[in-house]
């Protein structure tokens, strides 16, 4: 049987990891979205537009 304080500590750590994971996933989606939208414009060669 796990000590109540240890169980609570583990639950807190798990919850914090889940929250961090949600933040990292959201940031990853944002960066991917910006990359898809902005990067091609930056590498597009002006002569290709002719």
Rosetta constraint file for C-alpha pairs under 8 A:
AtomPair CA 2 CA 6 HARMONIC 6.71 0.50
AtomPair CA 2 CA 7 HARMONIC 6.24 0.50
AtomPair CA 3 CA 7 HARMONIC 6.15 0.50
AtomPair CA 4 CA 8 HARMONIC 6.10 0.50
AtomPair CA 5 CA 9 HARMONIC 6.15 0.50
AtomPair CA 6 CA 10 HARMONIC 6.17 0.50
AtomPair CA 7 CA 11 HARMONIC 6.15 0.50
AtomPair CA 8 CA 12 HARMONIC 6.13 0.50
AtomPair CA 9 CA 13 HARMONIC 6.24 0.50
AtomPair CA 10 CA 14 HARMONIC 6.13 0.50
AtomPair CA 11 CA 15 HARMONIC 6.07 0.50
AtomPair CA 12 CA 16 HARMONIC 6.10 0.50
AtomPair CA 13 CA 17 HARMONIC 6.14 0.50
AtomPair CA 14 CA 18 HARMONIC 6.23 0.50
AtomPair CA 15 CA 19 HARMONIC 6.30 0.50
AtomPair CA 16 CA 20 HARMONIC 6.12 0.50
AtomPair CA 17 CA 21 HARMONIC 5.98 0.50
AtomPair CA 18 CA 22 HARMONIC 6.28 0.50
AtomPair CA 19 CA 23 HARMONIC 6.37 0.50
AtomPair CA 20 CA 24 HARMONIC 6.13 0.50
AtomPair CA 21 CA 25 HARMONIC 6.02 0.50
AtomPair CA 22 CA 26 HARMONIC 6.13 0.50
AtomPair CA 23 CA 27 HARMONIC 6.16 0.50
AtomPair CA 24 CA 28 HARMONIC 6.03 0.50
AtomPair CA 25 CA 29 HARMONIC 6.26 0.50
AtomPair CA 26 CA 30 HARMONIC 6.27 0.50
AtomPair CA 27 CA 31 HARMONIC 6.15 0.50
AtomPair CA 28 CA 32 HARMONIC 6.08 0.50
AtomPair CA 29 CA 33 HARMONIC 6.03 0.50
AtomPair CA 30 CA 34 HARMONIC 6.17 0.50
AtomPair CA 31 CA 35 HARMONIC 5.95 0.50
AtomPair CA 32 CA 36 HARMONIC 6.10 0.50
AtomPair CA 33 CA 37 HARMONIC 6.18 0.50
AtomPair CA 34 CA 38 HARMONIC 5.65 0.50
AtomPair CA 34 CA 39 HARMONIC 7.61 0.50
AtomPair CA 35 CA 39 HARMONIC 5.15 0.50
AtomPair CA 35 CA 40 HARMONIC 7.98 0.50
AtomPair CA 36 CA 40 HARMONIC 7.06 0.50
AtomPair CA 37 CA 41 HARMONIC 7.76 0.50
AtomPair CA 38 CA 42 HARMONIC 6.72 0.50
AtomPair CA 39 CA 43 HARMONIC 6.54 0.50
AtomPair CA 40 CA 44 HARMONIC 5.92 0.50
AtomPair CA 44 CA 48 HARMONIC 7.22 0.50
AtomPair CA 45 CA 49 HARMONIC 7.44 0.50
AtomPair CA 46 CA 50 HARMONIC 7.66 0.50
